[in-house]
Amino acid sequence: MSETILEIKNLQVEYHTEHGDVQAVRGINYQVKKGETVALVGESGCGKSASVKTIMGEKEANQVIKAGEINFTYQSKGQERTIDLLKISPKEMQSQIKGKEIAMVFQDPMTSLDPTMKIAKQIAEAIKASNPQMNKEQINKRVIELIETVGIQNAKVVMEQYPHQLSGGMRQRIVIAIALSGNPSLLICDEPTTGLDVTIQAKILDLIKSIQKSRKLSVIFITHNLGVVANIATNVNVMYAGKIVETGTSEDIFFDPRHPYTWGLLESVPDVNENVKKLPTIAGTIPDLTQPIVGDAFAPRNKYALKVDFKEQPPMFKVNDHHYAATWLLDKRAPKVEVPAILQKRIAKMKKEAEVNGE
């Protein structure tokens, strides 16, 4: 099978509102290869969720896809097939792709689970939707297998409970079990650990990482917190104001970040081992996306901004074969700007920890 299972080309999405047309996604490009985890990272409102909902065919009434392609490659009846997900009918998306080839785990499990239905029935319905040929005994066995797959030991007890009887971490595990019921080749995780305490968050991340490796799943992981994806992502796309402003391997982004916005995100990640009274923050807010953006959208918040940032949008400058960043600071004519001191210390510490752990 092709190494690349998902390729997004020049995707542009806008929403019609009473205040104007919101340019939520302003032309993004990236690929997801078989068995890798690609993270989309950025503040709320930067276009992460808006971009992946189009992959799932989740179209809102006021949404317009202005341009782009979403080419998905999968196995159909023993043969490889590539389709543009933006061009197939809702019926084909529902019957062939959604839940079967591509599944999604949302932020709040309570919005995904029916509070009036037992866990077993909810998982069983998902199994039946993608495996209509299964009988009752096979479905029941599969329900137990899925519950155990997501790390829940007392499966027979849990399957007879209702969502409100489970903890937040347990509910999220059940949502992941439902997502896995159709044996998808691509799993989209939209802020799956938000709202969970740090200990449970780490367990859910370990679970996703373990499932991804054992099943050779491709994963798109959405988060506003770069620290969350440090040990789970193969590649990272940093998004700002509807565009990808930096892209690279996990090592590129964490050990050699080049965009000032990426610096700000990394600086704002709490570190329990640092004696810091106040975490650095990125001043200001994302721009109004109903208005035309001139130059670099991040310029008004960027303390390293050059005059050209307010006039012309920077291209993606190449750092290496797999690392690019859209900042004029990478232009040969730009003044040399050092990575912030606090971030230099963190990078040195992360590199040292990676060496100790043999990563």
C-alpha positions in Angstrom: 0.0 0.0 0.0 1.1 3.6 -0.6 3.2 5.1 2.2 1.0 8.3 2.2 -2.6 7.5 3.2 -3.8 11.2 3.5 -2.7 14.2 1.6 -4.2 17.6 2.1 -3.6 20.2 -0.6 -4.3 24.0 -0.3 -7.4 23.4 1.9 -9.4 26.6 2.4 -12.4 26.7 4.7 -14.6 29.7 5.7 -17.7 30.2 7.7 -20.4 32.7 6.9 -21.4 34.7 10.0 -23.4 37.9 10.7 -20.1 39.6 11.4 -18.5 38.5 8.0 -16.9 35.5 6.5 -14.4 33.9 8.8 -11.3 32.6 6.9 -10.8 29.7 9.3 -8.4 27.7 7.2 -6.3 29.7 4.7 -4.6 27.1 2.5 -2.9 24.3 4.4 -0.8 21.4 3.0 0.4 18.3 4.8 0.6 14.5 4.5 0.0 11.7 6.9 1.9 8.5 6.2 1.0 5.0 7.2 1.7 4.3 10.9 2.8 7.8 11.9 1.3 10.4 14.2 1.0 13.9 12.9 0.2 16.6 15.5 -1.7 19.9 14.7 -0.8 22.4 17.4 -1.9 25.9 18.1 -4.2 28.2 20.1 -7.9 27.9 20.1 -9.3 29.4 16.9 -6.3 28.8 14.8 -8.1 26.3 12.5 -7.1 22.9 13.8 -10.5 21.4 14.3 -12.0 23.2 11.3 -9.5 21.6 9.1 -10.0 18.0 10.3 -13.8 18.1 10.4 -13.6 18.3 6.6 -11.7 15.0 6.6 -14.7 13.4 8.4 -17.3 15.1 6.2 -18.5 17.1 9.2 -20.0 20.1 7.4 -21.9 22.8 9.2 -24.7 24.9 7.6 -22.6 28.1 7.3 -19.4 26.3 6.2 -18.0 26.7 2.7 -14.9 24.8 1.4 -13.4 27.4 -0.9 -10.6 25.3 -2.4 -8.4 22.2 -1.8 -8.2 18.5 -2.0 -8.2 15.8 0.7 -6.9 12.6 -0.9 -7.3 9.5 1.2 -5.9 6.1 0.2 -7.3 2.9 1.6 -7.9 -0.8 0.8 -11.3 -1.6 -0.7 -12.1 -5.2 -1.6 -8.4 -6.1 -1.7 -7.5 -3.2 -3.9 -5.9 0.2 -3.2 -8.2 3.1 -3.8 -7.6 6.9 -3.6 -10.5 9.3 -3.3 -10.8 13.0 -2.7 -13.0 13.2 0.4 -14.3 16.6 -0.6 -15.9 15.1 -3.7 -17.7 12.0 -2.4 -21.4 12.1 -1.4 -22.5 12.2 2.2 -24.0 8.7 1.7 -20.6 7.3 0.5 -18.8 9.0 3.3 -21.2 7.5 5.9 -21.3 4.0 4.3 -17.7 3.5 3.3 -15.4 5.9 5.2 -16.7 7.3 8.5 -16.2 5.0 11.4 -14.7 2.3 9.2 -11.6 3.8 7.5 -11.5 7.0 9.5 -12.6 7.4 13.1 -12.5 10.3 15.5 -12.1 10.8 19.2 -13.5 14.1 20.5 -12.5 16.3 23.4 -15.4 15.7 25.8 -16.5 12.0 26.0 -19.8 12.9 27.5 -20.8 14.6 24.2 -19.9 11.3 22.3 -21.7 8.9 24.7 -25.4 8.5 25.2 -26.1 9.0 28.9 -29.3 6.7 28.7 -27.5 3.7 27.2 -25.2 1.1 28.8 -21.6 1.0 27.6 -22.0 -2.5 26.0 -24.9 -1.4 23.8 -23.1 1.8 22.7 -20.0 -0.2 21.6 -22.2 -2.9 20.1 -24.0 -0.4 17.9 -20.7 0.9 16.6 -19.5 -2.7 15.8 -22.8 -3.5 14.0 -22.5 -0.4 11.9 -19.2 -1.5 10.4 -19.7 -5.3 10.7 -23.3 -6.0 9.9 -22.6 -9.7 9.3 -21.7 -10.3 12.9 -24.1 -12.3 15.2 -25.0 -11.4 18.8 -22.4 -13.7 20.3 -19.6 -12.4 18.1 -20.6 -8.8 18.9 -20.6 -9.5 22.6 -17.1 -11.0 22.4 -15.9 -8.1 20.3 -17.3 -5.6 22.9 -15.2 -7.3 25.7 -12.1 -7.3 23.4 -12.4 -3.6 22.7 -12.9 -2.7 26.3 -9.8 -4.7 27.3 -7.8 -3.2 24.3 -8.2 0.3 25.9 -6.8 -0.9 29.2 -9.9 -1.6 31.2 -9.5 -4.7 33.3 -13.0 -5.4 34.6 -14.7 -5.4 31.2 -17.8 -7.4 32.1 -18.6 -5.0 34.9 -17.9 -1.8 32.9 -20.0 -2.9 29.9 -23.1 -3.0 32.1 -22.6 0.5 33.5 -23.8 3.9 32.2 -21.4 6.7 31.2 -22.1 8.8 34.4 -20.9 5.8 36.5 -17.4 6.0 35.0 -14.6 8.5 35.6 -13.5 11.0 32.9 -10.5 8.8 32.0 -12.6 5.7 31.8 -15.2 7.4 29.6 -12.5 8.6 27.2 -11.2 5.0 27.0 -14.7 3.9 26.0 -14.8 6.5 23.3 -11.5 5.3 22.0 -12.9 1.7 22.0 -15.9 2.8 19.9 -13.5 4.6 17.5 -11.5 1.4 17.1 -14.6 -0.8 16.5 -14.4 -0.5 12.7 -10.7 -1.1 12.5 -9.9 2.3 11.0 -6.6 3.0 9.2 -6.7 6.7 10.3 -7.6 7.9 13.8 -8.3 11.6 14.5 -7.9 12.7 18.1 -9.3 16.2 18.8 -8.0 17.4 22.1 -8.6 14.0 23.7 -6.9 14.8 27.0 -8.3 18.3 27.7 -10.1 18.4 31.0 -8.3 15.3 32.4 -5.9 15.6 35.3 -2.2 15.2 34.5 -1.9 11.6 35.6 -4.9 10.4 33.6 -3.8 12.5 30.7 -0.5 10.7 30.6 -2.2 7.3 30.7 -4.5 8.2 27.8 -1.5 9.4 25.7 0.3 6.2 26.5 -2.8 4.2 25.5 -3.1 6.1 22.1 0.6 5.6 21.5 0.4 1.9 22.3 -2.6 1.3 20.1 -1.0 3.3 17.2 2.1 1.1 17.4 0.3 -2.3 17.8 -2.2 -1.6 15.0 0.1 0.4 12.8 -2.5 3.2 12.8 -2.0 6.6 11.3 -3.0 9.3 13.8 -3.8 13.0 13.6 -3.5 14.5 17.0 -5.0 17.9 17.7 -3.9 20.0 20.7 -3.2 23.5 21.9 -0.4 22.2 24.2 2.9 21.3 22.5 4.0 19.5 25.7 1.3 16.9 25.2 2.7 15.7 21.9 6.4 15.6 22.9 6.5 11.8 23.1 3.6 10.8 20.8 4.1 12.7 17.5 6.2 11.7 14.5 5.7 15.1 12.8 4.3 18.4 14.1 2.4 21.1 12.2 2.2 24.4 14.2 -0.9 26.3 13.1 -1.7 30.0 13.5 -4.6 32.0 12.1 -5.6 29.3 9.7 -2.2 28.5 8.3 0.7 26.1 9.1 3.6 28.4 10.2 6.1 25.7 11.0 6.3 22.0 10.2 8.9 19.3 10.9 9.6 16.1 12.8 9.1 16.1 16.5 12.8 16.5 17.0 12.9 19.5 14.6 10.1 21.3 16.5 11.2 20.6 20.0 15.0 20.8 19.6 15.3 23.3 16.8 12.2 25.5 16.7 12.5 28.5 14.2 9.2 30.4 14.3 8.6 32.9 17.1 5.1 31.6 17.6 6.5 28.1 18.2 9.0 29.6 20.7 6.0 31.1 22.5 4.1 27.9 22.7 7.1 26.0 24.0 7.9 28.6 26.6 4.4 28.5 27.9 4.5 24.8 28.7 4.7 24.3 32.5 7.7 22.5 33.8 7.3 21.2 37.4 11.1 21.1 37.8 11.6 24.8 37.0 11.4 27.4 39.8 9.4 29.9 37.8 6.9 32.2 39.5 5.2 33.3 36.2 5.1 31.4 32.9 5.9 33.4 29.7 2.8 34.2 27.6 2.2 35.3 24.0 0.8 38.8 24.3 -2.3 39.7 22.3 -4.9 37.6 20.6 -5.3 35.9 17.2 -6.3 38.3 14.4 -9.9 38.9 13.3 -10.2 36.4 10.5 -13.2 38.2 8.9 -10.7 40.9 7.8 -8.1 40.6 5.1 -4.6 39.9 6.6 -1.8 41.9 5.2 1.7 40.4 5.8 2.4 37.9 8.5 -0.7 37.3 10.7 1.5 36.8 13.7 3.4 40.2 13.3 1.3 42.3 15.7 2.1 39.8 18.5 5.7 39.1 17.5 8.3 41.1 19.4 10.9 40.0 16.8 8.7 41.3 13.9 10.5 43.1 11.0 9.0 45.9 8.9 8.5 43.4 6.1 6.2 41.3 8.4 3.6 44.0 8.3 3.7 44.2 4.5 4.3 40.7 3.0 3.4 37.2 4.1 6.6 35.1 4.5 7.0 32.0 2.4 7.9 28.6 3.9 11.7 28.8 4.4 13.6 25.5 4.3 15.6 24.6 7.4 16.3 21.0 6.2 14.6 18.4 4.0 11.7 17.9 6.5 11.7 21.2 8.5 10.1 24.5 7.2 9.0 27.7 8.9 7.1 30.7 7.6 9.1 33.5 9.2 11.1 36.4 7.7 13.8 35.8 10.4 15.0 32.9 8.2 15.6 35.2 5.2 19.4 35.6 4.6 18.9 39.4 4.8 17.3 39.3 8.3 19.1 40.2 11.5 20.2 37.2 13.6 17.8 36.6 16.5 18.6 34.1 19.2 16.1 31.7 20.7 14.9 33.1 24.0 17.2 32.2 26.9 14.6 30.3 28.9 13.8 28.2 25.8 17.5 27.5 25.2 17.7 26.0 28.7 14.7 23.9 28.1 15.9 22.6 24.8 19.3 21.7 26.3 17.5 19.9 29.1 15.2 18.0 26.7 18.2 16.9 24.6 19.9 15.6 27.7 16.8 13.7 28.8 16.5 12.2 25.3 20.1 11.0 25.4 19.6 9.4 28.9 16.4 7.7 27.7 18.2 6.5 24.5 15.7 8.3 22.2 
